[in-house]
Amino acid sequence: MRNMLRKAGLGIIAACVLGVGFITPEAHACGGFFCNNSQPTVQTGERILFTVDDDNIRAYVQVYYDGPADDFAWIVPVATVPDVGVGTDEVFTRLDQLTSPVFQITYEVDDSCNFYGGYADEAVFAGGDEGGGEEGEEGGGNYVNVLAEGKTGPYNYTVVESNNSDLLVAWLNENDYEQPPEALPLIEHYVAKEMKFVAVKLQPGKESGDIAPIILDFQEQSPCIPLVLTSVAAQEGMPVKAYVLGEKRAVPTNWLHVTVNEKKLDWFSLESTWWGGGFGDLNSSYENVLMEAIGEAEDHAFTTEYAGKSDIMANQLDNGQYDNVSELLSYENPAEFVMALQNYFSGSNQLLNILKKYIPVPEGYSENDFYNWPEDYQAEYDAIEVDLEALYNELIEVIVTPVQDAQDMFDKFPYLTRLYSRVPLAAMDRDPIFDFQDSGDVSNIHKATFHMTCTSEGKTYYMSLENGETFVPSVLPSWWDITEEENLYDSGTVNVEELPAADTIVIYAPGQEPRRINADDAAYVDDQLQTIPPEEVDVPEFVEAETTAPVGEPASEDSGCVSSSVQSTLPLFGLLFMALAMFRRRSEA
């Protein structure tokens, strides 16, 4: 029994660290991230989930912040006064796990080749309360109006509007939402659009570890990401990931859409991971080709990484694990309570912070050991006065209810889209807007087949994609005893390295079929999108390029070698290392 408890106990802190690790590389916020030291917290990425039900929009925004709690401030423009709530990071953890791009290679090699370079394997790469009063009066002069204020989760929030950006910035500064000087022209952009602003900060006594995703429910016709305001604290090539739940597939309208040319990918980047390394090579290949493709679309473009039924999230957040959670109230001993927690809760940063609040670790003790092995510290637990009922209630409020509500959200909407971009700073001059169209599903699983036949004259090898196109890969694994000069395959005049990175560039407009764009016309189309609606944009006639049809003699079907897939876990190792480092810093603080 003791060993079973120890194994379960490892999950609380280990999974907690992994939970932090999933978000540590990216500083997630939406619409600007300005702190009281007048220096914007650098944003290296955004993750946001939209749900769209007629004109009712929910923005579920992941927020990452690593700094003093007193310096935390979060500001976002919205079209109407929203209801404000809190969510759970588990939403983004599970979405990323289930919808991230996966690349698979199947090897079809003739037996006569005696080829073992691919190890005869199929390789997979993973790729509240309202209130408040008026600060000013509309009409006749400049004003700042407080439209709503309240508390939700660990946050205090205020919703304001103004007709003067200077006055608004002064009000924000006076109310502990101090803005850096470079924020002024960006705030002016939204003031001119008569937008409202939601200002959020932590409640007194709350810690940075209490930060959770922020939920905004408001009325608007289409979801939008406020990148203009974000630019004050963003990094070059910032990842922007938008999930959209609705009735159909979501598409960008005032930005272009690209698909990656899979012939440009380094499909054999598993080399550095076969013996336990990371998947960085493949990720770099995909990311680099995607950034190049976005550049060919004048930097204002998204790609769709998944579009399909939302039932991939069925039971992913709530699978009944909390059905009997009230049994925790039967425990009177804190150590036994913590051991019983492991029957209901997986590790998370939120769980760890709740435990630290109600059952603080005695000075000189290891935080990991104290919470992982409570049976070893019975005397220490007995010496702490713990309000177990209050602890239980906070677990329900902070973890159980948000998880169950999130599961209901995925169960309500039939369709899920994952859109992704790498946005240069110069491209953060236009807020991307999304709409819905019947544009077909997009799988996150990408497949290619490596073909090779051997004769007395030499070897013939090439790769084929699911759409039937073929190509000779420009890079082969270094351990293969094959050179490009030995290949007898006739690829004609196709040189993969000279191909465009964007397989397609498309403009979507409400009520219209998607229109293909020639790469040479991308700048012309993008310039129009700066000033006119997408349905009015003039798009020159698209000229279809030649595709590469199969050439040569592929191996027979019964000579191929296909084995089970190897799922990517290696990005986790890098994240775990970063998470452990952050965990140690917080433990030592």
C-alpha positions as CSV (number, residue, x, y, z in Angstrom):
1,M,0.0,0.0,0.0
2,R,2.8,2.4,0.9
3,N,4.4,1.9,-2.6
4,M,1.1,2.5,-4.2
5,L,0.8,5.8,-2.3
6,R,4.3,6.8,-3.2
7,K,3.6,6.2,-6.9
8,A,0.4,8.3,-6.7
9,G,2.1,10.9,-4.7
10,L,4.7,11.4,-7.4
11,G,1.9,12.5,-9.7
12,I,1.0,15.6,-7.7
13,I,4.2,17.5,-7.9
14,A,5.5,15.9,-11.1
15,A,2.4,16.6,-13.0
16,C,2.3,20.0,-11.5
17,V,5.7,20.8,-12.9
18,L,4.7,19.5,-16.2
19,G,1.6,21.7,-16.1
20,V,3.8,24.7,-15.6
21,G,6.1,23.4,-18.3
22,F,3.4,23.4,-21.0
23,I,3.1,27.2,-20.6
24,T,6.5,28.3,-19.5
25,P,8.0,28.9,-23.0
26,E,5.2,31.2,-24.0
27,A,4.1,34.3,-22.1
28,H,0.4,34.1,-22.8
29,A,-1.8,37.2,-22.7
30,C,-4.2,39.0,-25.0
31,G,-4.2,42.6,-25.9
32,G,-1.2,43.9,-24.1
33,F,0.6,43.1,-20.9
34,F,1.6,46.2,-19.0
35,C,3.0,46.2,-15.5
36,N,3.3,48.7,-12.7
37,N,7.0,49.2,-13.3
38,S,6.1,50.9,-16.6
39,Q,7.9,48.1,-18.5
40,P,5.7,45.8,-20.6
41,T,6.1,42.1,-19.8
42,V,7.5,40.6,-23.0
43,Q,5.0,38.4,-24.7
44,T,6.4,35.5,-26.6
45,G,3.1,33.9,-27.5
46,E,-0.6,34.0,-27.2
47,R,-3.1,31.1,-26.8
48,I,-6.8,32.0,-26.9
49,L,-10.0,29.9,-27.3
50,F,-13.1,31.5,-28.8
51,T,-16.6,30.1,-28.7
52,V,-19.1,31.7,-31.0
53,D,-22.9,31.4,-30.5
54,D,-24.7,33.8,-32.8
55,D,-23.4,37.2,-31.6
56,N,-22.4,35.9,-28.2
57,I,-18.6,35.4,-28.0
58,R,-16.5,33.9,-25.3
59,A,-12.8,34.6,-25.2
60,Y,-10.9,32.1,-23.0
61,V,-7.4,33.6,-22.7
62,Q,-4.4,31.9,-21.2
63,V,-2.3,34.2,-19.2
64,Y,1.3,33.5,-18.2
65,Y,3.1,35.8,-15.9
66,D,6.3,35.2,-13.9
67,G,7.0,38.2,-11.6
68,P,5.8,40.0,-8.5
69,A,2.1,39.8,-7.9
70,D,1.9,43.5,-7.2
71,D,3.2,44.2,-10.6
72,F,0.6,42.1,-12.5
73,A,-1.8,44.1,-14.7
74,W,-3.7,42.8,-17.8
75,I,-5.6,45.0,-20.2
76,V,-7.6,44.0,-23.2
77,P,-10.0,45.9,-25.5
78,V,-13.5,44.5,-26.1
79,A,-16.5,45.6,-28.2
80,T,-19.1,45.5,-25.4
81,V,-19.1,45.3,-21.6
82,P,-18.2,41.6,-20.8
83,D,-19.0,39.2,-18.0
84,V,-15.6,38.2,-16.5
85,G,-14.7,34.8,-15.2
86,V,-11.8,32.4,-14.7
87,G,-10.9,29.1,-16.4
88,T,-8.4,26.4,-16.2
89,D,-5.0,25.9,-17.9
90,E,-6.0,22.3,-18.5
91,V,-8.1,23.4,-21.5
92,F,-5.0,24.5,-23.4
93,T,-2.9,21.5,-22.2
94,R,-5.4,19.0,-23.6
95,L,-6.1,21.0,-26.8
96,D,-2.4,21.2,-27.6
97,Q,-1.9,17.5,-27.0
98,L,-4.8,16.5,-29.2
99,T,-4.5,18.9,-32.1
100,S,-0.7,19.6,-32.6
101,P,0.6,18.7,-36.0
102,V,1.9,15.1,-36.3
103,F,4.0,14.0,-39.3
104,Q,4.3,10.3,-40.2
105,I,6.6,8.4,-42.6
106,T,5.8,5.0,-44.0
107,Y,8.6,3.1,-45.6
108,E,7.9,1.0,-48.7
109,V,11.3,-0.5,-49.6
110,D,11.9,-3.4,-52.0
111,D,13.4,-6.5,-50.2
112,S,16.3,-6.5,-52.7
113,C,17.5,-3.2,-51.2
114,N,18.7,-4.7,-47.9
115,F,17.9,-1.3,-46.5
116,Y,17.8,-0.8,-42.8
117,G,18.4,3.0,-42.7
118,G,14.9,3.7,-41.6
119,Y,14.8,0.8,-39.1
120,A,11.8,-0.4,-41.0
121,D,9.6,1.8,-38.9
122,E,6.9,4.3,-39.4
123,A,8.2,7.5,-37.8
124,V,5.9,10.0,-36.2
125,F,7.0,13.5,-35.3
126,A,5.0,15.8,-33.1
127,G,5.4,18.0,-34.3
128,G,-19.3,38.8,-11.8
129,D,-20.7,41.2,-10.0
130,E,-21.2,44.5,-11.8
131,G,-21.2,47.9,-10.2
132,G,-19.1,51.0,-10.1
133,G,-19.8,54.6,-11.1
134,E,-18.8,57.1,-13.6
135,E,-15.4,58.9,-13.5
136,G,-16.7,61.4,-16.1
137,E,-19.6,62.4,-18.2
138,E,-20.2,61.7,-21.9
139,G,-20.8,64.7,-24.0
140,G,-19.2,68.1,-24.0
141,G,-15.7,67.0,-23.1
142,N,-13.3,64.2,-22.5
143,Y,-14.2,61.5,-20.1
144,V,-13.4,58.1,-18.6
145,N,-16.4,56.1,-17.6
146,V,-16.3,53.0,-15.3
147,L,-18.9,50.6,-16.8
148,A,-18.5,47.7,-14.5
149,E,-16.2,46.3,-11.8
150,G,-16.1,43.2,-9.6
151,K,-14.2,40.2,-8.5
152,T,-13.7,36.8,-10.1
153,G,-11.3,34.0,-8.9
154,P,-8.0,35.7,-7.9
155,Y,-8.7,38.9,-9.8
156,N,-10.2,42.3,-9.4
157,Y,-11.4,43.8,-12.6
158,T,-12.8,47.1,-14.0
159,V,-14.4,47.8,-17.4
160,V,-13.9,51.4,-18.6
161,E,-14.4,53.4,-21.7
162,S,-13.0,56.8,-22.8
163,N,-13.0,59.2,-25.7
164,N,-9.5,60.4,-25.0
165,S,-6.5,58.1,-24.9
166,D,-4.4,60.5,-22.8
167,L,-7.1,60.7,-20.2
168,L,-7.5,57.0,-20.2
169,V,-3.8,56.3,-19.7
170,A,-3.8,58.8,-16.9
171,W,-6.7,57.0,-15.3
172,L,-5.0,53.6,-15.7
173,N,-1.8,54.9,-14.1
174,E,-3.7,56.4,-11.2
175,N,-5.5,53.1,-10.6
176,D,-2.3,50.9,-10.6
177,Y,-2.5,49.8,-14.2
178,E,0.5,51.9,-15.1
179,Q,1.2,52.1,-18.8
180,P,4.6,52.4,-20.6
181,P,4.8,55.5,-22.8
182,E,4.8,53.4,-26.0
183,A,1.3,52.1,-25.2
184,L,-0.3,55.5,-25.8
185,P,-0.6,55.4,-29.6
186,L,-1.8,51.7,-29.4
187,I,-4.5,52.5,-26.9
188,E,-5.5,55.4,-29.2
189,H,-6.1,52.9,-32.0
190,Y,-8.8,51.2,-29.9
191,V,-10.2,54.5,-28.4
192,A,-10.8,55.7,-31.9
193,K,-12.8,52.5,-32.5
194,E,-14.9,53.3,-29.4
195,M,-13.8,50.0,-27.8
196,K,-14.2,49.3,-24.1
197,F,-11.2,48.2,-22.0
198,V,-11.1,45.4,-19.4
199,A,-8.4,46.0,-16.7
200,V,-7.5,43.1,-14.5
201,K,-5.2,42.8,-11.5
202,L,-4.6,40.3,-8.7
203,Q,-6.5,40.8,-5.5
204,P,-4.5,41.8,-2.4
205,G,-2.9,38.7,-0.8
206,K,-3.0,36.7,-4.1
207,E,0.2,35.4,-5.6
208,S,1.5,35.1,-9.1
209,G,0.8,31.4,-8.9
210,D,-2.9,32.1,-8.5
211,I,-3.1,33.4,-12.1
212,A,-5.5,31.4,-14.2
213,P,-7.0,31.9,-17.7
214,I,-9.4,34.8,-17.9
215,I,-12.8,34.3,-19.5
216,L,-14.6,37.2,-21.2
217,D,-18.2,36.8,-22.4
218,F,-19.4,39.6,-24.6
219,Q,-21.5,40.4,-27.7
220,E,-19.8,40.9,-31.0
221,Q,-20.3,39.6,-34.6
222,S,-16.9,37.9,-35.0
223,P,-13.9,36.9,-32.8
224,C,-10.9,39.1,-33.1
225,I,-7.4,39.1,-31.6
226,P,-6.1,42.6,-30.6
227,L,-2.6,42.3,-31.9
228,V,-2.1,46.1,-32.3
229,L,-2.1,46.6,-28.5
230,T,-0.1,43.4,-28.0
231,S,2.7,44.7,-30.1
232,V,4.0,46.9,-27.4
233,A,5.3,43.9,-25.5
234,A,5.7,41.3,-28.2
235,Q,8.7,39.5,-29.6
236,E,9.6,39.1,-33.2
237,G,7.8,36.2,-34.9
238,M,5.5,35.7,-31.9
239,P,3.4,32.5,-32.0
240,V,-0.3,33.2,-32.0
241,K,-2.6,30.2,-31.6
242,A,-6.4,30.6,-31.8
243,Y,-8.8,27.8,-31.1
244,V,-12.4,28.5,-32.3
245,L,-15.5,26.5,-31.3
246,G,-18.6,26.9,-33.4
247,E,-20.9,25.4,-35.9
248,K,-18.4,25.4,-38.8
249,R,-14.8,25.8,-39.6
250,A,-13.3,29.2,-38.6
251,V,-11.2,31.1,-41.2
252,P,-9.3,34.4,-41.1
253,T,-11.0,37.1,-43.2
254,N,-8.9,40.3,-43.0
255,W,-5.7,38.2,-43.0
256,L,-4.7,35.6,-45.6
257,H,-4.5,31.9,-45.2
258,V,-1.6,29.6,-46.1
259,T,-0.9,25.9,-46.2
260,V,2.6,24.7,-45.8
261,N,4.3,23.1,-48.8
262,E,5.1,19.7,-47.3
263,K,7.7,18.9,-49.9
264,K,9.8,21.6,-48.1
265,L,9.7,19.8,-44.8
266,D,12.6,17.8,-43.4
267,W,10.6,14.6,-42.9
268,F,13.6,12.7,-41.6
269,S,14.4,14.9,-38.6
270,L,13.7,11.9,-36.3
271,E,17.4,11.2,-36.5
272,S,18.3,13.4,-33.5
273,T,15.4,11.9,-31.4
274,W,15.7,8.1,-32.1
275,W,18.0,7.6,-29.0
276,G,16.1,10.0,-26.8
277,G,16.9,13.4,-28.1
278,G,14.4,16.2,-28.8
279,F,12.1,16.8,-31.7
280,G,13.6,20.2,-32.2
281,D,14.8,19.5,-35.8
282,L,11.3,18.6,-37.1
283,N,9.7,21.4,-35.1
284,S,12.3,23.8,-36.5
285,S,11.7,22.6,-40.0
286,Y,7.9,23.0,-39.7
287,E,8.2,26.3,-38.0
288,N,10.7,27.7,-40.4
289,V,8.8,26.6,-43.5
290,L,5.6,28.0,-42.0
291,M,7.3,31.4,-41.3
292,E,8.6,31.4,-44.8
293,A,5.1,30.7,-46.1
294,I,3.6,33.5,-44.0
295,G,6.3,35.8,-45.4
296,E,5.2,34.9,-48.9
297,A,1.7,36.1,-47.8
298,E,3.1,39.5,-46.7
299,D,3.3,38.3,-43.0
300,H,-0.5,38.7,-42.5
301,A,-1.5,35.0,-42.6
302,F,-2.7,32.0,-40.5
303,T,-2.6,28.3,-41.2
304,T,-5.1,25.8,-40.1
305,E,-3.5,23.0,-38.0
306,Y,-6.8,21.2,-37.2
307,A,-10.4,21.6,-38.3
308,G,-13.0,19.0,-37.5
309,K,-15.4,17.6,-34.9
310,S,-14.9,18.9,-31.4
311,D,-15.7,15.5,-29.9
312,I,-11.9,14.8,-29.8
313,M,-12.3,16.7,-26.5
314,A,-15.1,14.4,-25.3
315,N,-14.3,13.3,-21.7
316,Q,-10.9,14.8,-21.9
317,L,-11.4,17.3,-19.1
318,D,-14.1,15.7,-17.1
319,N,-14.4,12.0,-17.3
320,G,-16.2,11.5,-14.0
321,Q,-13.1,11.9,-11.8
322,Y,-14.9,14.3,-9.5
323,D,-18.2,12.3,-9.1
324,N,-17.3,11.3,-5.6
325,V,-15.0,14.2,-4.7
326,S,-17.3,15.2,-1.7
327,E,-15.9,12.1,0.1
328,L,-12.9,14.3,0.9
329,L,-15.1,16.0,3.5
330,S,-15.0,12.8,5.5
331,Y,-11.3,13.2,6.3
332,E,-10.4,15.1,9.5
333,N,-6.6,14.5,9.4
334,P,-4.7,16.8,7.0
335,A,-2.1,14.2,6.0
336,E,-4.9,11.7,5.1
337,F,-6.7,14.5,3.3
338,V,-3.7,15.2,1.1
339,M,-3.2,11.5,0.4
340,A,-6.9,11.2,-0.6
341,L,-6.6,14.1,-3.0
342,Q,-4.5,12.0,-5.3
343,N,-7.6,9.9,-6.0
344,Y,-9.3,12.9,-7.6
345,F,-6.8,15.5,-8.8
346,S,-3.9,15.4,-11.2
347,G,-1.1,17.8,-10.5
348,S,-1.4,21.4,-11.5
349,N,0.0,24.7,-10.5
350,Q,-3.4,25.7,-9.1
351,L,-3.5,22.6,-6.9
352,L,0.0,23.3,-5.6
353,N,-0.8,26.9,-4.7
354,I,-4.0,25.9,-2.8
355,L,-2.0,23.4,-0.8
356,K,0.7,26.0,0.0
357,K,-2.0,28.4,1.1
358,Y,-3.8,26.0,3.6
359,I,-1.0,23.6,4.5
360,P,2.3,25.6,4.3
361,V,5.5,23.6,4.1
362,P,7.5,23.9,7.4
363,E,10.7,25.8,7.0
364,G,13.6,23.6,5.9
365,Y,11.4,20.9,4.4
366,S,11.3,19.9,0.7
367,E,8.0,21.1,-0.9
368,N,8.0,18.1,-3.2
369,D,8.5,15.5,-0.5
370,F,6.1,17.2,2.0
371,Y,3.2,17.1,-0.4
372,N,4.1,13.9,-2.2
373,W,4.6,11.8,0.9
374,P,2.3,13.1,3.6
375,E,2.4,9.8,5.5
376,D,6.1,10.5,6.1
377,Y,5.3,13.8,7.8
378,Q,2.4,12.9,10.0
379,A,3.7,14.9,13.0
380,E,4.4,18.0,10.9
381,Y,0.9,17.8,9.4
382,D,-0.7,17.4,12.9
383,A,1.1,20.5,14.1
384,I,-0.6,22.7,11.4
385,E,-4.1,24.0,12.0
386,V,-5.9,23.4,8.8
387,D,-9.4,24.4,7.7
388,L,-10.1,21.4,5.6
389,E,-13.6,22.5,4.7
390,A,-12.3,25.8,3.3
391,L,-9.5,24.0,1.5
392,Y,-12.1,21.7,-0.1
393,N,-14.4,24.6,-1.1
394,E,-11.5,26.3,-2.8
395,L,-10.6,23.1,-4.7
396,I,-14.2,23.0,-6.0
397,E,-14.2,26.7,-6.9
398,V,-10.7,26.9,-8.5
399,I,-10.3,23.5,-10.1
400,V,-13.5,21.3,-10.2
401,T,-16.0,23.9,-11.4
402,P,-13.8,25.4,-14.1
403,V,-13.0,22.0,-15.5
404,Q,-16.6,20.8,-15.6
405,D,-17.7,24.1,-17.1
406,A,-15.0,23.8,-19.8
407,Q,-16.1,20.2,-20.6
408,D,-19.6,21.5,-21.0
409,M,-18.3,24.1,-23.4
410,F,-16.7,21.6,-25.7
411,D,-19.7,19.3,-25.5
412,K,-22.0,22.2,-26.6
413,F,-20.2,23.2,-29.9
414,P,-19.8,20.6,-32.7
415,Y,-16.8,22.0,-34.5
416,L,-13.3,23.0,-33.5
417,T,-10.7,24.9,-35.5
418,R,-7.0,25.5,-34.5
419,L,-5.4,28.4,-36.3
420,Y,-1.7,29.3,-36.0
421,S,0.6,32.0,-37.1
422,R,4.1,33.4,-36.4
423,V,3.7,37.1,-36.5
424,P,6.5,39.6,-37.1
425,L,6.3,42.8,-35.1
426,A,5.7,44.8,-38.3
427,A,2.6,42.8,-39.1
428,M,0.9,43.7,-35.8
429,D,-0.7,46.6,-37.4
430,R,-4.0,44.8,-38.1
431,D,-6.2,42.8,-35.7
432,P,-7.1,39.5,-37.3
433,I,-10.8,38.8,-37.5
434,F,-12.3,35.3,-38.0
435,D,-15.5,34.1,-39.6
436,F,-17.1,30.7,-40.4
437,Q,-17.3,28.8,-43.7
438,D,-17.9,25.3,-45.0
439,S,-14.3,24.9,-46.1
440,G,-13.7,21.2,-45.3
441,D,-11.9,19.4,-42.5
442,V,-8.2,19.6,-41.9
443,S,-6.4,16.8,-40.2
444,N,-3.5,17.4,-37.9
445,I,-1.9,14.2,-39.0
446,H,0.3,14.5,-42.1
447,K,1.6,11.4,-43.9
448,A,4.3,10.8,-46.5
449,T,5.7,7.5,-47.9
450,F,9.3,6.8,-48.7
451,H,9.6,4.5,-51.7
452,M,12.8,2.7,-52.8
453,T,13.5,0.0,-55.3
454,C,16.9,-1.5,-56.2
455,T,18.2,-3.1,-59.3
456,S,21.7,-4.0,-60.6
457,E,21.8,-0.5,-62.1
458,G,21.3,1.3,-58.7
459,K,18.7,2.6,-56.4
460,T,15.5,4.6,-57.1
461,Y,14.0,6.5,-54.3
462,Y,11.4,9.3,-53.8
463,M,8.7,10.4,-51.5
464,S,4.9,10.7,-52.1
465,L,2.4,12.8,-50.3
466,E,-1.3,11.9,-49.6
467,N,-2.4,14.2,-52.5
468,G,-0.3,12.0,-54.9
469,E,2.5,14.5,-55.5
470,T,6.0,13.1,-55.4
471,F,9.4,14.6,-54.8
472,V,13.0,13.7,-54.0
473,P,13.8,14.9,-50.5
474,S,16.6,17.4,-50.4
475,V,17.9,16.0,-47.1
476,L,18.5,12.4,-46.2
477,P,19.4,11.1,-42.7
478,S,23.2,11.2,-42.3
479,W,23.4,7.5,-41.2
480,W,21.9,6.2,-44.5
481,D,24.4,4.8,-46.9
482,I,22.7,6.6,-49.8
483,T,23.8,9.6,-51.8
484,E,21.8,11.9,-54.1
485,E,24.0,11.0,-57.0
486,E,23.1,7.3,-56.7
487,N,19.4,8.0,-57.2
488,L,18.0,6.9,-60.5
489,Y,14.6,8.6,-60.0
490,D,13.7,11.1,-62.7
491,S,12.3,14.1,-60.9
492,G,12.3,16.2,-64.0
493,T,13.2,19.8,-63.4
494,V,11.7,20.0,-59.9
495,N,14.1,21.3,-57.3
496,V,12.5,21.1,-53.8
497,E,14.7,23.9,-52.4
498,E,13.4,26.3,-55.1
499,L,9.7,25.6,-54.4
500,P,7.7,28.2,-52.6
501,A,7.1,27.5,-48.9
502,A,3.3,28.2,-49.2
503,D,1.5,25.5,-51.1
504,T,-1.6,27.7,-51.2
505,I,-2.4,31.3,-50.4
506,V,-6.1,32.0,-50.0
507,I,-8.4,34.8,-49.1
508,Y,-11.6,34.1,-47.3
509,A,-14.6,36.5,-47.4
510,P,-18.1,36.1,-45.9
511,G,-20.5,34.7,-48.3
512,Q,-17.9,33.9,-50.9
513,E,-15.9,30.8,-52.0
514,P,-12.2,30.9,-51.0
515,R,-10.1,32.5,-53.7
516,R,-6.6,31.3,-54.5
517,I,-3.9,34.0,-54.8
518,N,-0.7,33.9,-56.9
519,A,2.3,34.5,-54.7
520,D,3.2,37.5,-56.9
521,D,-0.2,39.0,-56.1
522,A,-0.1,38.6,-52.3
523,A,1.2,42.1,-51.7
524,Y,-1.5,43.6,-53.9
525,V,-4.2,41.7,-52.1
526,D,-2.8,42.3,-48.7
527,D,-2.6,46.1,-49.3
528,Q,-6.3,46.2,-50.1
529,L,-7.2,44.3,-46.9
530,Q,-5.7,47.2,-44.9
531,T,-8.6,49.5,-46.0
532,I,-11.5,47.5,-47.5
533,P,-13.6,44.5,-46.5
534,P,-12.3,41.1,-47.9
535,E,-15.5,40.7,-50.1
536,E,-14.5,43.8,-52.0
537,V,-10.9,42.9,-52.6
538,D,-9.8,42.5,-56.2
539,V,-8.0,39.2,-56.7
540,P,-6.2,38.6,-60.0
541,E,-6.9,35.3,-61.8
542,F,-5.1,32.4,-60.2
543,V,-2.6,30.5,-62.4
544,E,-2.4,26.8,-61.5
545,A,1.2,25.6,-61.2
546,E,2.3,22.2,-62.4
547,T,2.3,19.4,-59.9
548,T,4.7,16.5,-59.6
549,A,3.2,13.2,-60.6
550,P,4.7,9.9,-59.7
551,V,7.6,8.9,-61.9
552,G,9.5,5.7,-61.8
553,E,8.6,2.3,-60.4
554,P,7.5,2.1,-56.8
555,A,8.0,-0.9,-54.6
556,S,5.3,-3.6,-54.6
557,E,2.8,-3.4,-51.8
558,D,3.8,-6.6,-50.2
559,S,7.5,-5.5,-49.9
560,G,6.9,-2.5,-47.7
561,C,7.7,-2.4,-44.0
562,V,5.3,-0.5,-41.7
563,S,5.4,-0.7,-37.9
564,S,3.7,1.1,-35.1
565,S,4.0,4.8,-34.7
566,V,6.3,6.5,-32.2
567,Q,4.5,9.4,-30.5
568,S,6.5,12.5,-29.7
569,T,7.2,13.0,-26.0
570,L,10.4,14.8,-26.5
571,P,9.2,18.4,-26.6
572,L,8.1,17.6,-23.0
573,F,11.6,16.9,-21.9
574,G,12.7,20.4,-22.9
575,L,9.6,21.9,-21.2
576,L,10.2,19.8,-18.1
577,F,13.7,21.1,-17.8
578,M,12.5,24.7,-18.0
579,A,9.6,24.0,-15.6
580,L,11.9,22.4,-13.0
581,A,14.1,25.4,-13.2
582,M,11.2,27.7,-12.5
583,F,9.8,25.4,-9.9
584,R,13.2,25.5,-8.0
585,R,13.3,29.3,-8.2
586,R,9.9,29.5,-6.7
587,S,10.8,26.9,-4.1
588,E,13.9,28.8,-3.1
589,A,12.1,32.2,-3.1
